[in-house]
Amino acid sequence: MAIAPTQGSVPQLVALDAMFCGAANFGSEDTNEGCFCGDAGTFVIKKNNVHPALPHCEWFCSSLAIAVGVPQVPFSVIRHPDGNYWFGSQWMNGKTKDWWNFAAQGNINFGSLSEDLSRIYAFDLFIHNVDRHANNFMIVPEGNGHKVYSFDYSRSWLVNGFPPPAPMTNPMLATVNVRNWLKANFGDYIDINVAEQVLTSIEAIDATRVQLIIGSHPKDWLTQQEEDAIIDWWSSGMASARVAAIKTGLNDGTLI
């Protein structure tokens, strides 16, 4: 059974069946439920309680992230015991809690994280993810070092209104706040070239591929009006214009 669409474009034809689900403390305002799905593992469930299109936002952003080279926590459509299909983000064992403290102490090589942090930041700017706080990076041991994975798009994309607002600069937003904090503590860590690679990859995504991503999740996760608005926005060149504005902000320093 597929966990995530290859390159963000292949429909997930078979949902994962939840064997049982229950309340859990994930430290998130947007989710408090996990589902065990047998050999596939445990998934953090995202329903439509925060925003009607929240499952779509999670699926769309996760799929787009894979397509443009942003390291992503595995995800799936989950068939819940309540009879609905919900978005599930796989629970990864070994997450390093309070990873920034380990990095400050020299137990994690922060420099080795900078490229992936840069990829995630550029992506968050595009999808207007306002809630990338420090705990919304999945830092796990890998090989002789650590790897950063992205997850949690509950406060991004359609949740903030559509089309997306102008690129974030408000330091009260978690994404900007954590960027400033990391910069103050670890220096100019954002690799502009790496960030631009992600943005260029987004620009190369056409409206047909966007429609394929949308078509790979349950139809009722998005209204036809919302789908049409996304496709029209993308095909009109506005996605490319947003990429260009973010690239300008990275290079003139207003977004770093």
N, C-alpha and C positions, 0 to 999 in steps of 0.2 A: 504493500500500500504506500502511495506517495506521501511524503512528509511535506514537501514544498515543490512548487512548479519549477522545472528546469528553466533557467534563464528568465524566470518570471513570466512565462508565456504559455505553458502547457497546462490545460485544465486538470484539476484534481478530480478524477472520475469516481474515486471511492473515498468517502469520508472515513475517518477513524471512529470506531465505536467506543464510547466511554463505558467501561465496565462498572464503575461507580464514581460518584462525585461527592465532594464535601467541602465545607467551609475551611479556609486556611488563611493564615496571616502572611501575605506577601509584601506587606509594607506599602501597599498602593491604595489610593483612594478609589481607583477605578475597577479593581477586581479583588475578590476575596474567596474565589472558588477554584479548586483544582479537580481535575478528572484523571483517573488512572485508566490507561488505554492498553493494558496488556504489555506485550513485548515492545510496543512503541514508546512506552514510558508514561510519565505524568505530564499533563499540560495545564498551564494557567489559562483559565477561560475568560474570554472577553465577550460580553453580551451587549445588548443595545440599551442598557440602562442609563448610560451617561449621555449618549447621543444616538439617534436612530440608525445612523450610518457608521457607528463605531466599528462593527465587525468588518465592514468594507474598508474603512481607513486602515485598520491593522493589516488586512490581507493585501490591499493595494500597495501600501508603503513597504511591507515586508517583501513582496514580490518585486517591486521596483528596485529595492535595495540589492537583492540578489543580481538582478539584471545589470546593474551598473557597478558591481564590484565592491559593495559595502558588506563586510562580514556580518552575517545575520544568524540569530538564534533560529533553529528549525521550527516550523509551524505547520499547522494543518487545519482543515475543516473537521470539527468534532461533532459527531452525532450524539447529542446529550440525552440522558434518560428522560428529560422533560419533553422530548419529542421534537425539539428544535435543533437546528444546525448552528453552531457557534464557532467563533475563531479560537484556536488554541495555540499557545506559544509553549514550546517544550521546556520543561524544567531541566536545566543543565546542572549536573552535580559538580561540585568543586568551585563554585563561585567564590571569589575572594571578597569577603566582607570588609568594608572600610579599606579598600585597596589603595586609596590615596595616602593613608598613613604608612602603609608598607612601602610605597614609592618614596615618600618623604624620608623614611628611615634607610633607604637604599636597598631594601629587600626585594623590590621590584624595579627593574630598569625602566624608568619612565620613558627614556628616549626610544626604547623598542616599541612603545605603544603609540608614538606620535603619528605615524602614518595612518593607522586605523582610526585614531581619534580625529584626524584631519578628514578622513573619508566620511566618517559619521557626521562631523560638524557641517561639511558642505551639503550633505544630503538633508540634514535637519533644516538648513536654511531654505532649501528648495521646497520641502513639504511643510514648512512653517511649524516645526515641532517645538512648541514653547516650553516643554517640560523635560528636557534632557538634563536632569539633575545628576549628581555624582553616582547615585545608586542605579541609574538607568544605563550604565555601561556594564556589560557582563564581562568581567575580567576573570579568566580561568587559566590555571597552569597548562602549558602546552610545550612539550619538548623540554628544553633547558630554560625556557622563559615563560612568558605569559602572552595570551592572546585576548584581544578586545572584540566583543560581539555586540551588535546593536539589537535592541528589542524595545517594545512598548511605544506605540504610536497613538495612544488614546487621546492625546491633546495636539493632534496634527491634522493636516489635510482638510477635509470638509468640516471638522469640528470647529475650526476657526473662521468659518464662512468661506464662500467661494465666489470669485477667484481668491487665491491666497492673498493675505495682506502683504504690504511691502516687507522686504527682508528685515529681520529682527535686529534692533539696536538697543532696545529698552533693557537696562541692567536689572530691572525688577523681574524679568522673565528668567526662569530657571536655566534655560539653555545659554543665555548671555551671561548670567551670573556665574555659572560653573566655568565657562570659558575664561572669564576674567580672573576667577580664583586660581584656575590651573596656570594661567599665564603669570600671575603674580608669584606663584610658588615654584613653578618649574621653567619659567622663561618663555620665549616665543616658540611654542611647541607646534603651532599649526604649519604644516608643510603645504605651501600654496600650490606647488606643482601637483602634488597628490590630490589636493582638493579640486583643482581644475580638471584633473582627469575624470573624476566622478561627474562633475558638471558637464563636461563634454560628452560623456557617455549618456547622460540624461537627455541632452540635446539630440542625440542620435536616435532616441526612441521615438517612433512615429505613432500616429493616432491609431493605426491598425493594431499595433502591439499593445497599446494602452487598452484597446477594446478587448483584446485577448485576455489580458490580466483580469479585467472586470468580469469577462465571461467565464473565468475559471472559478469563481465563487458563487454561492447560492444567489439566485436571482433576487430574492426578497431582501438582500442586504443593501440594495440601492434602488431608488425609484428611477423610472425611465427618464424623468426630468433631470435628475442629478447626473445620470449617465450621459445624457445628451449634452449637458453643460460642460462636463469634463472633456468629452470628445471635441466639442466645438472650440473650447479654450485651447486644447492641445494643437488641433489642426490649424488654428488661426495664426499660429506663431507666437502666442503669448507665453507658452512654456519656454521657448527659446529666448524670448525677451527677458524672462525672469532669470534664466541662466546667465545671460549677459550682464544683468544688473548685479548679480551676486559676484560674478568674476570681477567686475569693476570695484565692488566694495572690498573684496579680498586684496586687490592690488593697490588700492589707494588707502588702505588701512582702516576704513570705517567699519568693516565687519570682522576685524581681528584685534 
